Amino acid sequence: MSESLKQLSRHGVSIWLDDLSRTRLESGDLARLIDESSVTGVTTNPTIFANAISAGSDYDSAVAELGRQGSDVDSAIEALTTTDVAEAARLFRPVYDATDGDDGRVSIEVAPPLAHDAAGTVESAKALWERVDEPNAMIKIPATEAGLRAIADTIAAGISVNVTLVFSLTRYRHVVEAFLQGLEKARAAGHDLSTIRSVASIFVSRVDTEIDARLDALDDPAAAEFKGRAGIANCVLAHEIHSQLFTSERFKVLELAGARPQRLLWASTGVKNPDYADTMYVSGLVAPNTVNTMPEPTLQAFADHGEVTQEITADDYRAADEVFDALARLGIDYAEVMTVLEEQGLKKFDVSWTELQETIRTALDRS
Protein backbone atom coordinates (compact mmCIF):
# COMPACT_ATOMS: atom_id res chain seq x y z
CA MET A 1 0.00 0.00 0.00
CA SER A 2 1.27 3.48 -0.90
CA GLU A 3 2.86 5.32 2.00
CA SER A 4 1.52 8.60 0.58
CA LEU A 5 -2.07 7.33 0.69
CA LYS A 6 -1.52 5.93 4.20
CA GLN A 7 -0.25 9.30 5.33
CA LEU A 8 -3.27 11.05 3.81
CA SER A 9 -5.58 8.69 5.67
CA ARG A 10 -3.68 9.23 8.93
CA HIS A 11 -4.40 12.95 8.60
CA GLY A 12 -8.13 12.17 8.61
CA VAL A 13 -8.82 12.45 4.89
CA SER A 14 -11.15 9.76 3.56
CA ILE A 15 -10.11 8.63 0.08
CA TRP A 16 -13.02 7.96 -2.25
CA LEU A 17 -12.85 6.91 -5.89
CA ASP A 18 -14.72 9.08 -8.38
CA ASP A 19 -15.62 6.21 -10.69
CA LEU A 20 -17.66 3.01 -10.88
CA SER A 21 -18.32 0.43 -13.55
CA ARG A 22 -19.36 -3.18 -13.84
CA THR A 23 -15.84 -3.94 -15.05
CA ARG A 24 -14.37 -2.61 -11.80
CA LEU A 25 -16.81 -4.71 -9.81
CA GLU A 26 -16.54 -7.97 -11.72
CA SER A 27 -12.77 -7.87 -12.27
CA GLY A 28 -12.03 -7.33 -8.58
CA ASP A 29 -10.38 -3.99 -9.35
CA LEU A 30 -12.53 -2.07 -6.88
CA ALA A 31 -11.86 -4.65 -4.16
CA ARG A 32 -8.14 -4.26 -4.86
CA LEU A 33 -8.35 -0.48 -4.49
CA ILE A 34 -10.06 -0.95 -1.13
CA ASP A 35 -7.37 -3.35 0.04
CA GLU A 36 -4.30 -1.69 -1.45
CA SER A 37 -5.05 2.01 -1.95
CA SER A 38 -7.00 3.03 1.17
CA VAL A 39 -10.16 3.68 -0.89
CA THR A 40 -13.12 3.93 1.48
CA GLY A 41 -15.96 5.06 -0.78
CA VAL A 42 -17.17 5.74 -4.31
CA THR A 43 -18.88 8.64 -6.04
CA THR A 44 -20.68 8.45 -9.37
CA ASN A 45 -22.39 10.86 -11.72
CA PRO A 46 -24.19 10.70 -15.08
CA THR A 47 -20.93 11.13 -17.00
CA ILE A 48 -19.30 8.21 -15.18
CA PHE A 49 -22.20 5.89 -15.98
CA ALA A 50 -22.44 7.11 -19.58
CA ASN A 51 -18.76 6.29 -20.07
CA ALA A 52 -19.04 2.93 -18.30
CA ILE A 53 -22.07 1.68 -20.20
CA SER A 54 -20.88 2.83 -23.62
CA ALA A 55 -17.29 1.62 -23.15
CA GLY A 56 -17.71 -2.06 -23.92
CA SER A 57 -19.89 -5.14 -23.72
CA ASP A 58 -20.16 -5.52 -19.94
CA TYR A 59 -23.76 -4.34 -19.85
CA ASP A 60 -24.99 -6.05 -23.05
CA SER A 61 -26.63 -9.06 -21.44
CA ALA A 62 -28.30 -6.96 -18.75
CA VAL A 63 -29.64 -4.51 -21.34
CA ALA A 64 -30.90 -7.38 -23.49
CA GLU A 65 -32.77 -8.83 -20.51
CA LEU A 66 -34.30 -5.44 -19.73
CA GLY A 67 -35.38 -5.20 -23.35
CA ARG A 68 -37.10 -8.57 -23.16
CA GLN A 69 -38.91 -7.33 -20.04
CA GLY A 70 -40.20 -4.31 -21.95
CA SER A 71 -38.26 -1.68 -19.95
CA ASP A 72 -38.22 1.86 -21.27
CA VAL A 73 -34.98 3.85 -21.48
CA ASP A 74 -35.14 5.63 -18.10
CA SER A 75 -36.24 2.47 -16.27
CA ALA A 76 -33.35 0.58 -17.83
CA ILE A 77 -30.86 3.27 -16.76
CA GLU A 78 -32.18 3.14 -13.20
CA ALA A 79 -31.97 -0.66 -13.13
CA LEU A 80 -28.39 -0.76 -14.46
CA THR A 81 -27.01 2.01 -12.27
CA THR A 82 -28.72 0.98 -9.04
CA THR A 83 -27.52 -2.60 -9.55
CA ASP A 84 -23.91 -1.40 -9.75
CA VAL A 85 -24.31 0.93 -6.78
CA ALA A 86 -25.93 -1.77 -4.64
CA GLU A 87 -23.15 -4.23 -5.46
CA ALA A 88 -20.50 -1.63 -4.65
CA ALA A 89 -22.29 -0.79 -1.40
CA ARG A 90 -22.20 -4.44 -0.36
CA LEU A 91 -18.49 -4.53 -1.18
CA PHE A 92 -17.91 -1.48 1.03
CA ARG A 93 -20.11 -2.73 3.87
CA PRO A 94 -17.15 -3.81 6.06
CA VAL A 95 -15.69 -0.30 5.75
CA TYR A 96 -19.07 1.20 6.64
CA ASP A 97 -19.33 -1.02 9.72
CA ALA A 98 -15.73 -0.38 10.80
CA THR A 99 -16.10 3.42 10.56
CA ASP A 100 -19.52 3.58 12.23
CA GLY A 101 -21.09 4.72 8.98
CA ASP A 102 -18.73 7.58 8.16
CA ASP A 103 -17.15 5.81 5.20
CA GLY A 104 -17.95 2.85 2.98
CA ARG A 105 -20.37 5.14 1.15
CA VAL A 106 -21.48 4.80 -2.49
CA SER A 107 -23.28 7.73 -4.14
CA ILE A 108 -25.82 7.73 -6.96
CA GLU A 109 -27.24 10.90 -8.50
CA VAL A 110 -30.81 11.81 -9.31
CA ALA A 111 -31.45 12.36 -13.02
CA PRO A 112 -30.11 15.75 -14.24
CA PRO A 113 -33.45 16.89 -15.75
CA LEU A 114 -34.74 17.14 -12.17
CA ALA A 115 -32.21 19.82 -11.16
CA HIS A 116 -34.88 22.53 -10.92
CA ASP A 117 -37.73 20.30 -9.72
CA ALA A 118 -37.70 20.00 -5.93
CA ALA A 119 -40.67 17.64 -5.61
CA GLY A 120 -39.47 15.45 -8.47
CA THR A 121 -36.01 15.27 -6.93
CA VAL A 122 -37.37 14.11 -3.56
CA GLU A 123 -39.52 11.48 -5.26
CA SER A 124 -36.54 10.25 -7.28
CA ALA A 125 -34.25 10.26 -4.21
CA LYS A 126 -36.70 8.09 -2.29
CA ALA A 127 -37.07 5.70 -5.23
CA LEU A 128 -33.30 5.34 -5.68
CA TRP A 129 -32.82 4.85 -1.92
CA GLU A 130 -35.41 2.09 -1.85
CA ARG A 131 -34.11 0.43 -4.99
CA VAL A 132 -30.47 0.33 -3.86
CA ASP A 133 -31.67 -0.75 -0.42
CA GLU A 134 -28.28 -0.56 1.28
CA PRO A 135 -27.69 1.61 4.38
CA ASN A 136 -24.36 2.91 3.08
CA ALA A 137 -25.81 4.44 -0.09
CA MET A 138 -25.95 8.19 -0.57
CA ILE A 139 -28.25 10.03 -2.94
CA LYS A 140 -26.58 12.86 -4.84
CA ILE A 141 -28.63 16.02 -5.25
CA PRO A 142 -27.28 19.15 -6.96
CA ALA A 143 -27.17 22.34 -4.90
CA THR A 144 -29.50 24.35 -7.12
CA GLU A 145 -32.11 26.54 -5.44
CA ALA A 146 -34.70 23.82 -6.01
CA GLY A 147 -32.14 21.27 -4.92
CA LEU A 148 -31.79 22.96 -1.54
CA ARG A 149 -35.46 22.34 -0.78
CA ALA A 150 -35.11 18.76 -1.96
CA ILE A 151 -32.01 18.22 0.20
CA ALA A 152 -33.85 19.30 3.34
CA ASP A 153 -36.87 17.12 2.55
CA THR A 154 -34.77 14.09 1.59
CA ILE A 155 -32.76 14.26 4.80
CA ALA A 156 -36.02 14.76 6.71
CA ALA A 157 -37.10 11.38 5.31
CA GLY A 158 -34.04 9.74 6.91
CA ILE A 159 -32.04 9.43 3.68
CA SER A 160 -28.30 10.16 3.48
CA VAL A 161 -27.40 12.81 0.90
CA ASN A 162 -24.33 13.79 -1.08
CA VAL A 163 -24.89 17.42 -2.04
CA THR A 164 -23.15 17.96 -5.37
CA LEU A 165 -22.19 20.83 -7.67
CA VAL A 166 -21.39 23.22 -4.82
CA PHE A 167 -19.31 26.16 -6.02
CA SER A 168 -19.95 29.42 -4.17
CA LEU A 169 -19.49 30.01 -0.47
CA THR A 170 -22.93 31.58 -0.23
CA ARG A 171 -24.46 28.47 -1.73
CA TYR A 172 -22.44 26.31 0.66
CA ARG A 173 -23.96 28.19 3.61
CA HIS A 174 -27.38 27.47 2.15
CA VAL A 175 -26.44 23.79 1.81
CA VAL A 176 -25.60 23.61 5.52
CA GLU A 177 -28.88 25.35 6.33
CA ALA A 178 -30.78 22.77 4.27
CA PHE A 179 -28.92 19.98 6.05
CA LEU A 180 -29.77 21.38 9.48
CA GLN A 181 -33.41 21.92 8.53
CA GLY A 182 -33.56 18.35 7.28
CA LEU A 183 -32.13 17.00 10.52
CA GLU A 184 -34.57 19.03 12.60
CA LYS A 185 -37.49 17.67 10.58
CA ALA A 186 -36.09 14.14 10.76
CA ARG A 187 -35.82 14.40 14.52
CA ALA A 188 -39.41 15.63 14.77
CA ALA A 189 -40.50 12.67 12.62
CA GLY A 190 -38.76 10.21 14.94
CA HIS A 191 -35.84 9.21 12.71
CA ASP A 192 -32.56 8.07 14.25
CA LEU A 193 -30.26 10.97 13.41
CA SER A 194 -27.14 8.85 13.84
CA THR A 195 -28.01 6.92 10.66
CA ILE A 196 -28.31 10.03 8.47
CA ARG A 197 -25.04 11.15 6.92
CA SER A 198 -24.23 13.83 4.39
CA VAL A 199 -21.32 15.32 2.49
CA ALA A 200 -21.16 18.66 0.69
CA SER A 201 -19.16 18.30 -2.51
CA ILE A 202 -17.16 21.47 -3.17
CA PHE A 203 -15.81 21.49 -6.74
CA VAL A 204 -12.19 22.53 -7.07
CA SER A 205 -10.49 22.35 -10.46
CA ARG A 206 -13.38 23.87 -12.39
CA VAL A 207 -13.02 27.04 -10.32
CA ASP A 208 -9.40 27.42 -11.40
CA THR A 209 -10.22 26.61 -15.03
CA GLU A 210 -12.82 29.38 -15.23
CA ILE A 211 -10.88 32.01 -13.26
CA ASP A 212 -7.57 31.23 -14.98
CA ALA A 213 -9.20 31.83 -18.36
CA ARG A 214 -10.40 35.24 -17.16
CA LEU A 215 -6.97 36.08 -15.77
CA ASP A 216 -5.35 35.13 -19.08
CA ALA A 217 -7.67 37.56 -20.85
CA LEU A 218 -6.53 40.49 -18.72
CA ASP A 219 -3.85 42.90 -19.87
CA ASP A 220 -2.31 42.98 -16.42
CA PRO A 221 1.05 41.41 -15.44
CA ALA A 222 -0.20 40.94 -11.87
CA ALA A 223 -2.86 38.48 -13.04
CA ALA A 224 -0.48 35.57 -13.58
CA GLU A 225 0.42 35.49 -9.87
CA PHE A 226 -3.10 34.35 -8.98
CA LYS A 227 -3.57 31.60 -11.54
CA GLY A 228 -4.24 28.20 -9.99
CA ARG A 229 -4.96 29.61 -6.55
CA ALA A 230 -8.70 30.22 -6.48
CA GLY A 231 -9.89 26.59 -6.38
CA ILE A 232 -8.04 25.69 -3.20
CA ALA A 233 -8.70 29.12 -1.64
CA ASN A 234 -12.44 28.61 -2.17
CA CYS A 235 -12.28 25.24 -0.41
CA VAL A 236 -10.24 26.66 2.46
CA LEU A 237 -12.91 29.30 3.06
CA ALA A 238 -15.59 26.62 2.93
CA HIS A 239 -13.62 24.83 5.64
CA GLU A 240 -13.73 28.00 7.74
CA ILE A 241 -17.50 28.21 7.32
CA HIS A 242 -17.80 24.54 8.29
CA SER A 243 -15.78 25.12 11.45
CA GLN A 244 -18.17 27.92 12.43
CA LEU A 245 -21.52 26.36 11.58
CA PHE A 246 -20.83 22.95 13.08
CA THR A 247 -19.74 24.35 16.43
CA SER A 248 -22.94 26.39 16.72
CA GLU A 249 -25.50 25.91 19.48
CA ARG A 250 -28.05 24.92 16.86
CA PHE A 251 -25.96 21.98 15.72
CA LYS A 252 -24.98 21.00 19.25
CA VAL A 253 -28.67 20.36 20.03
CA LEU A 254 -28.85 18.01 17.05
CA GLU A 255 -25.54 16.42 17.96
CA LEU A 256 -26.88 15.52 21.39
CA ALA A 257 -29.69 13.72 19.55
CA GLY A 258 -27.16 11.66 17.58
CA ALA A 259 -26.50 13.83 14.52
CA ARG A 260 -23.09 13.86 12.85
CA PRO A 261 -21.68 16.92 11.07
CA GLN A 262 -22.03 17.08 7.33
CA ARG A 263 -18.55 16.47 5.97
CA LEU A 264 -16.78 18.53 3.33
CA LEU A 265 -15.94 16.55 0.23
CA TRP A 266 -13.43 17.90 -2.28
CA ALA A 267 -14.69 17.05 -5.78
CA SER A 268 -13.39 17.72 -9.29
CA THR A 269 -9.89 17.04 -8.02
CA GLY A 270 -8.37 15.94 -11.32
CA VAL A 271 -5.91 18.65 -12.41
CA LYS A 272 -6.87 20.04 -15.82
CA ASN A 273 -3.89 22.33 -16.41
CA PRO A 274 -0.73 20.33 -17.29
CA ASP A 275 1.40 23.17 -15.93
CA TYR A 276 0.17 22.43 -12.40
CA ALA A 277 1.25 19.61 -10.10
CA ASP A 278 -1.03 16.63 -10.71
CA THR A 279 -1.64 16.19 -6.97
CA MET A 280 -2.25 19.83 -6.01
CA TYR A 281 -5.95 19.35 -5.21
CA VAL A 282 -5.10 16.57 -2.78
CA SER A 283 -1.97 17.83 -1.03
CA GLY A 284 -3.42 21.35 -0.78
CA LEU A 285 -6.64 20.22 0.90
CA VAL A 286 -5.64 18.13 3.88
CA ALA A 287 -7.94 18.45 6.88
CA PRO A 288 -9.31 15.96 9.40
CA ASN A 289 -12.78 14.55 8.81
CA THR A 290 -12.90 15.54 5.14
CA VAL A 291 -13.29 13.46 1.99
CA ASN A 292 -11.31 13.71 -1.23
CA THR A 293 -12.94 11.91 -4.16
CA MET A 294 -10.43 11.31 -6.94
CA PRO A 295 -10.48 9.99 -10.48
CA GLU A 296 -8.11 7.05 -10.71
CA PRO A 297 -5.26 8.96 -12.44
CA THR A 298 -5.19 11.42 -9.53
CA LEU A 299 -5.31 8.57 -7.03
CA GLN A 300 -2.40 6.86 -8.77
CA ALA A 301 -0.42 10.09 -9.00
CA PHE A 302 -0.78 10.76 -5.28
CA ALA A 303 0.06 7.15 -4.46
CA ASP A 304 3.25 7.51 -6.49
CA HIS A 305 4.57 10.92 -5.49
CA GLY A 306 1.99 12.78 -3.40
CA GLU A 307 3.05 14.57 -0.24
CA VAL A 308 1.22 15.73 2.86
CA THR A 309 3.09 18.79 4.05
CA GLN A 310 0.50 20.53 6.24
CA GLU A 311 -3.15 20.66 7.22
CA ILE A 312 -5.52 23.58 6.67
CA THR A 313 -5.19 26.10 9.53
CA ALA A 314 -6.69 29.45 10.52
CA ASP A 315 -3.70 31.14 8.88
CA ASP A 316 -4.84 29.63 5.56
CA TYR A 317 -8.25 31.27 5.99
CA ARG A 318 -6.67 34.72 5.94
CA ALA A 319 -4.46 33.86 2.97
CA ALA A 320 -7.48 32.57 1.05
CA ASP A 321 -9.37 35.80 1.75
CA GLU A 322 -6.43 37.72 0.33
CA VAL A 323 -6.56 35.69 -2.89
CA PHE A 324 -10.16 36.67 -3.53
CA ASP A 325 -9.53 40.28 -2.52
CA ALA A 326 -6.80 40.40 -5.15
CA LEU A 327 -9.00 38.75 -7.76
CA ALA A 328 -11.71 41.32 -7.08
CA ARG A 329 -9.21 44.13 -7.59
CA LEU A 330 -8.35 42.56 -10.93
CA GLY A 331 -12.01 42.71 -11.91
CA ILE A 332 -12.93 39.04 -11.41
CA ASP A 333 -16.59 38.89 -10.36
CA TYR A 334 -16.77 35.98 -7.91
CA ALA A 335 -20.56 35.69 -7.87
CA GLU A 336 -20.79 35.71 -11.67
CA VAL A 337 -18.05 33.07 -11.97
CA MET A 338 -19.87 30.77 -9.58
CA THR A 339 -23.16 31.19 -11.44
CA VAL A 340 -21.44 30.28 -14.70
CA LEU A 341 -19.84 27.21 -13.12
CA GLU A 342 -23.15 25.92 -11.78
CA GLU A 343 -24.80 26.39 -15.17
CA GLN A 344 -21.89 24.66 -16.91
CA GLY A 345 -21.96 21.77 -14.44
CA LEU A 346 -25.68 21.19 -14.93
CA LYS A 347 -25.31 21.41 -18.71
CA LYS A 348 -22.48 18.86 -18.76
CA PHE A 349 -24.57 16.36 -16.82
CA ASP A 350 -27.55 17.02 -19.10
CA VAL A 351 -25.37 16.22 -22.12
CA SER A 352 -24.06 13.04 -20.48
CA TRP A 353 -27.60 12.00 -19.55
CA THR A 354 -28.79 12.47 -23.13
CA GLU A 355 -25.83 10.44 -24.40
CA LEU A 356 -26.60 7.71 -21.87
CA GLN A 357 -30.25 7.64 -22.92
CA GLU A 358 -29.26 7.31 -26.58
CA THR A 359 -26.82 4.50 -25.78
CA ILE A 360 -29.47 2.56 -23.86
CA ARG A 361 -32.17 3.30 -26.45
CA THR A 362 -29.98 1.86 -29.20
CA ALA A 363 -29.13 -1.18 -27.11
CA LEU A 364 -32.79 -1.81 -26.22
CA ASP A 365 -33.77 -1.54 -29.89
CA ARG A 366 -31.25 -4.28 -30.69
CA SER A 367 -32.59 -6.62 -27.99
QUIPE-V567114 format. One record per residue. RES is the residue in one small letter. SS is DSSP state (h for helix, s for strand, l for the rest). BURIAL is I if it has 9 or more other ideal C-beta (glycine too) atoms within 8 Angstrom, else O. D_CENTER is the distance of its C-alpha to the mean C-alpha in whole Angstrom. Layout:
res:RES ss:SS burial:BURIAL d_center:D_CENTER
res:RES ss:SS burial:BURIAL d_center:D_CENTER
This chain:
res:m ss:l burial:O d_center:25
res:s ss:l burial:I d_center:24
res:e ss:h burial:O d_center:25
res:s ss:h burial:I d_center:22
res:l ss:h burial:I d_center:19
res:k ss:h burial:I d_center:22
res:q ss:h burial:I d_center:22
res:l ss:h burial:I d_center:18
res:s ss:h burial:I d_center:18
res:r ss:h burial:O d_center:21
res:h ss:l burial:I d_center:20
res:g ss:l burial:I d_center:18
res:v ss:s burial:I d_center:14
res:s ss:s burial:I d_center:13
res:i ss:s burial:I d_center:12
res:w ss:s burial:I d_center:9
res:l ss:s burial:I d_center:10
res:d ss:l burial:I d_center:8
res:d ss:l burial:I d_center:11
res:l ss:l burial:I d_center:13
res:s ss:l burial:I d_center:17
res:r ss:h burial:I d_center:20
res:t ss:h burial:I d_center:22
res:r ss:h burial:I d_center:19
res:l ss:h burial:I d_center:20
res:e ss:h burial:O d_center:24
res:s ss:h burial:O d_center:25
res:g ss:l burial:O d_center:23
res:d ss:h burial:I d_center:21
res:l ss:h burial:I d_center:18
res:a ss:h burial:O d_center:21
res:r ss:h burial:I d_center:22
res:l ss:h burial:I d_center:19
res:i ss:h burial:I d_center:18
res:d ss:h burial:O d_center:22
res:e ss:h burial:O d_center:22
res:s ss:l burial:I d_center:19
res:s ss:l burial:I d_center:18
res:v ss:s burial:I d_center:15
res:t ss:s burial:I d_center:14
res:g ss:s burial:I d_center:11
res:v ss:s burial:I d_center:9
res:t ss:l burial:I d_center:6
res:t ss:l burial:I d_center:8
res:n ss:l burial:I d_center:9
res:p ss:h burial:I d_center:12
res:t ss:h burial:I d_center:13
res:i ss:h burial:I d_center:12
res:f ss:h burial:I d_center:15
res:a ss:h burial:I d_center:17
res:n ss:h burial:I d_center:17
res:a ss:h burial:I d_center:18
res:i ss:h burial:I d_center:20
res:s ss:h burial:O d_center:22
res:a ss:h burial:O d_center:23
res:g ss:l burial:O d_center:26
res:s ss:l burial:O d_center:27
res:d ss:l burial:I d_center:25
res:y ss:l burial:I d_center:25
res:d ss:h burial:O d_center:28
res:s ss:h burial:O d_center:30
res:a ss:h burial:I d_center:27
res:v ss:h burial:I d_center:27
res:a ss:h burial:I d_center:31
res:e ss:h burial:I d_center:31
res:l ss:h burial:I d_center:29
res:g ss:h burial:I d_center:32
res:r ss:h burial:O d_center:35
res:q ss:l burial:O d_center:33
res:g ss:l burial:O d_center:33
res:s ss:l burial:I d_center:29
res:d ss:l burial:O d_center:28
res:v ss:h burial:I d_center:25
res:d ss:h burial:O d_center:23
res:s ss:h burial:I d_center:24
res:a ss:h burial:I d_center:24
res:i ss:h burial:I d_center:20
res:e ss:h burial:I d_center:19
res:a ss:h burial:I d_center:22
res:l ss:h burial:I d_center:20
res:t ss:h burial:I d_center:17
res:t ss:h burial:I d_center:17
res:t ss:h burial:I d_center:20
res:d ss:h burial:I d_center:17
res:v ss:h burial:I d_center:15
res:a ss:h burial:I d_center:18
res:e ss:h burial:I d_center:19
res:a ss:h burial:I d_center:16
res:a ss:h burial:I d_center:16
res:r ss:h burial:O d_center:20
res:l ss:h burial:I d_center:19
res:f ss:l burial:I d_center:17
res:r ss:h burial:I d_center:19
res:p ss:h burial:O d_center:21
res:v ss:h burial:I d_center:19
res:y ss:h burial:I d_center:18
res:d ss:h burial:O d_center:21
res:a ss:h burial:O d_center:22
res:t ss:l burial:I d_center:19
res:d ss:l burial:O d_center:20
res:g ss:l burial:I d_center:17
res:d ss:l burial:O d_center:15
res:d ss:l burial:I d_center:13
res:g ss:l burial:I d_center:14
res:r ss:s burial:I d_center:11
res:v ss:s burial:I d_center:10
res:s ss:s burial:I d_center:8
res:i ss:s burial:I d_center:10
res:e ss:s burial:I d_center:10
res:v ss:l burial:I d_center:13
res:a ss:l burial:I d_center:15
res:p ss:h burial:I d_center:15
res:p ss:h burial:O d_center:18
res:l ss:h burial:I d_center:17
res:a ss:l burial:I d_center:15
res:h ss:l burial:O d_center:19
res:d ss:l burial:I d_center:20
res:a ss:h burial:I d_center:19
res:a ss:h burial:O d_center:22
res:g ss:h burial:O d_center:21
res:t ss:h burial:I d_center:17
res:v ss:h burial:I d_center:18
res:e ss:h burial:O d_center:21
res:s ss:h burial:I d_center:18
res:a ss:h burial:I d_center:16
res:k ss:h burial:I d_center:19
res:a ss:h burial:I d_center:20
res:l ss:h burial:I d_center:17
res:w ss:h burial:I d_center:17
res:e ss:h burial:O d_center:21
res:r ss:h burial:I d_center:21
res:v ss:h burial:I d_center:18
res:d ss:l burial:O d_center:20
res:e ss:l burial:I d_center:19
res:p ss:l burial:O d_center:18
res:n ss:l burial:I d_center:15
res:a ss:s burial:I d_center:13
res:m ss:s burial:I d_center:10
res:i ss:s burial:I d_center:10
res:k ss:s burial:I d_center:8
res:i ss:s burial:I d_center:10
res:p ss:s burial:I d_center:10
res:a ss:l burial:I d_center:11
res:t ss:l burial:I d_center:14
res:e ss:h burial:O d_center:18
res:a ss:h burial:I d_center:18
res:g ss:h burial:I d_center:15
res:l ss:h burial:I d_center:15
res:r ss:h burial:I d_center:18
res:a ss:h burial:I d_center:17
res:i ss:h burial:I d_center:14
res:a ss:h burial:I d_center:17
res:d ss:h burial:I d_center:19
res:t ss:h burial:I d_center:17
res:i ss:h burial:I d_center:17
res:a ss:h burial:I d_center:20
res:a ss:l burial:I d_center:21
res:g ss:l burial:I d_center:19
res:i ss:l burial:I d_center:16
res:s ss:l burial:I d_center:13
res:v ss:s burial:I d_center:10
res:n ss:s burial:I d_center:6
res:v ss:s burial:I d_center:7
res:t ss:s burial:I d_center:5
res:l ss:s burial:I d_center:7
res:v ss:s burial:I d_center:9
res:f ss:l burial:I d_center:12
res:s ss:l burial:I d_center:15
res:l ss:h burial:I d_center:16
res:t ss:h burial:O d_center:18
res:r ss:h burial:I d_center:15
res:y ss:h burial:I d_center:13
res:r ss:h burial:I d_center:17
res:h ss:h burial:I d_center:17
res:v ss:h burial:I d_center:13
res:v ss:h burial:I d_center:15
res:e ss:h burial:I d_center:18
res:a ss:h burial:I d_center:17
res:f ss:h burial:I d_center:15
res:l ss:h burial:I d_center:19
res:q ss:h burial:I d_center:21
res:g ss:h burial:I d_center:19
res:l ss:h burial:I d_center:20
res:e ss:h burial:I d_center:24
res:k ss:h burial:I d_center:24
res:a ss:h burial:I d_center:23
res:r ss:h burial:I d_center:25
res:a ss:h burial:O d_center:28
res:a ss:l burial:I d_center:27
res:g ss:l burial:O d_center:28
res:h ss:l burial:I d_center:25
res:d ss:l burial:O d_center:24
res:l ss:h burial:I d_center:21
res:s ss:h burial:O d_center:21
res:t ss:h burial:I d_center:19
res:i ss:l burial:I d_center:17
res:r ss:l burial:I d_center:13
res:s ss:s burial:I d_center:10
res:v ss:s burial:I d_center:8
res:a ss:s burial:I d_center:7
res:s ss:s burial:I d_center:4
res:i ss:s burial:I d_center:7
res:f ss:s burial:I d_center:8
res:v ss:l burial:I d_center:11
res:s ss:h burial:I d_center:13
res:r ss:h burial:I d_center:13
res:v ss:h burial:I d_center:15
res:d ss:h burial:I d_center:18
res:t ss:h burial:I d_center:18
res:e ss:h burial:I d_center:19
res:i ss:h burial:I d_center:21
res:d ss:h burial:I d_center:23
res:a ss:h burial:O d_center:24
res:r ss:h burial:I d_center:26
res:l ss:h burial:I d_center:27
res:d ss:h burial:O d_center:29
res:a ss:l burial:O d_center:30
res:l ss:l burial:I d_center:32
res:d ss:l burial:O d_center:36
res:d ss:l burial:O d_center:35
res:p ss:l burial:O d_center:35
res:a ss:l burial:O d_center:33
res:a ss:h burial:I d_center:30
res:a ss:h burial:O d_center:30
res:e ss:h burial:O d_center:29
res:f ss:h burial:I d_center:26
res:k ss:l burial:I d_center:24
res:g ss:l burial:I d_center:21
res:r ss:l burial:I d_center:21
res:a ss:h burial:I d_center:19
res:g ss:h burial:I d_center:15
res:i ss:h burial:I d_center:16
res:a ss:h burial:I d_center:18
res:n ss:h burial:I d_center:16
res:c ss:h burial:I d_center:13
res:v ss:h burial:I d_center:17
res:l ss:h burial:I d_center:18
res:a ss:h burial:I d_center:15
res:h ss:h burial:I d_center:16
res:e ss:h burial:I d_center:19
res:i ss:h burial:I d_center:18
res:h ss:h burial:I d_center:16
res:s ss:h burial:O d_center:20
res:q ss:h burial:O d_center:22
res:l ss:h burial:I d_center:20
res:f ss:l burial:I d_center:20
res:t ss:l burial:O d_center:23
res:s ss:l burial:O d_center:25
res:e ss:h burial:O d_center:27
res:r ss:h burial:O d_center:25
res:f ss:h burial:I d_center:23
res:k ss:h burial:I d_center:25
res:v ss:h burial:O d_center:27
res:l ss:h burial:I d_center:24
res:e ss:h burial:I d_center:24
res:l ss:h burial:O d_center:27
res:a ss:l burial:O d_center:26
res:g ss:l burial:O d_center:24
res:a ss:l burial:I d_center:21
res:r ss:l burial:I d_center:18
res:p ss:l burial:I d_center:16
res:q ss:l burial:I d_center:13
res:r ss:s burial:I d_center:11
res:l ss:s burial:I d_center:9
res:l ss:s burial:I d_center:6
res:w ss:s burial:I d_center:7
res:a ss:s burial:I d_center:5
res:s ss:l burial:O d_center:8
res:t ss:l burial:I d_center:10
res:g ss:l burial:I d_center:13
res:v ss:l burial:I d_center:16
res:k ss:l burial:O d_center:18
res:n ss:l burial:I d_center:21
res:p ss:l burial:O d_center:23
res:d ss:l burial:O d_center:25
res:y ss:l burial:I d_center:22
res:a ss:l burial:O d_center:22
res:d ss:l burial:O d_center:19
res:t ss:l burial:I d_center:18
res:m ss:h burial:I d_center:18
res:y ss:h burial:I d_center:14
res:v ss:h burial:I d_center:14
res:s ss:h burial:I d_center:18
res:g ss:l burial:O d_center:18
res:l ss:l burial:I d_center:15
res:v ss:l burial:I d_center:16
res:a ss:l burial:I d_center:17
res:p ss:l burial:O d_center:17
res:n ss:l burial:O d_center:15
res:t ss:s burial:I d_center:12
res:v ss:s burial:I d_center:9
res:n ss:s burial:I d_center:9
res:t ss:s burial:I d_center:7
res:m ss:s burial:I d_center:10
res:p ss:l burial:I d_center:11
res:e ss:h burial:O d_center:15
res:p ss:h burial:O d_center:17
res:t ss:h burial:I d_center:15
res:l ss:h burial:I d_center:15
res:q ss:h burial:O d_center:19
res:a ss:h burial:I d_center:20
res:f ss:h burial:I d_center:19
res:a ss:h burial:I d_center:21
res:d ss:h burial:O d_center:24
res:h ss:h burial:O d_center:24
res:g ss:l burial:I d_center:21
res:e ss:l burial:O d_center:23
res:v ss:l burial:I d_center:22
res:t ss:l burial:O d_center:24
res:q ss:l burial:O d_center:23
res:e ss:l burial:O d_center:21
res:i ss:l burial:I d_center:20
res:t ss:l burial:O d_center:23
res:a ss:h burial:O d_center:25
res:d ss:h burial:O d_center:26
res:d ss:h burial:I d_center:23
res:y ss:h burial:I d_center:23
res:r ss:h burial:O d_center:26
res:a ss:h burial:I d_center:25
res:a ss:h burial:I d_center:22
res:d ss:h burial:I d_center:24
res:e ss:h burial:O d_center:27
res:v ss:h burial:I d_center:25
res:f ss:h burial:I d_center:24
res:d ss:h burial:O d_center:28
res:a ss:h burial:I d_center:29
res:l ss:h burial:I d_center:26
res:a ss:h burial:I d_center:28
res:r ss:h burial:O d_center:31
res:l ss:l burial:I d_center:31
res:g ss:l burial:O d_center:30
res:i ss:l burial:I d_center:26
res:d ss:l burial:O d_center:25
res:y ss:h burial:I d_center:22
res:a ss:h burial:O d_center:21
res:e ss:h burial:O d_center:22
res:v ss:h burial:I d_center:20
res:m ss:h burial:I d_center:17
res:t ss:h burial:I d_center:18
res:v ss:h burial:I d_center:19
res:l ss:h burial:I d_center:15
res:e ss:h burial:I d_center:14
res:e ss:h burial:O d_center:17
res:q ss:h burial:I d_center:16
res:g ss:h burial:I d_center:12
res:l ss:h burial:I d_center:14
res:k ss:h burial:O d_center:17
res:k ss:h burial:I d_center:15
res:f ss:h burial:I d_center:13
res:d ss:h burial:I d_center:17
res:v ss:h burial:O d_center:19
res:s ss:h burial:I d_center:17
res:w ss:h burial:I d_center:17
res:t ss:h burial:O d_center:21
res:e ss:h burial:I d_center:21
res:l ss:h burial:I d_center:20
res:q ss:h burial:I d_center:22
res:e ss:h burial:O d_center:25
res:t ss:h burial:I d_center:25
res:i ss:h burial:I d_center:25
res:r ss:h burial:I d_center:28
res:t ss:h burial:O d_center:30
res:a ss:h burial:I d_center:29
res:l ss:h burial:I d_center:30
res:d ss:h burial:O d_center:33
res:r ss:h burial:O d_center:34
res:s ss:l burial:I d_center:34
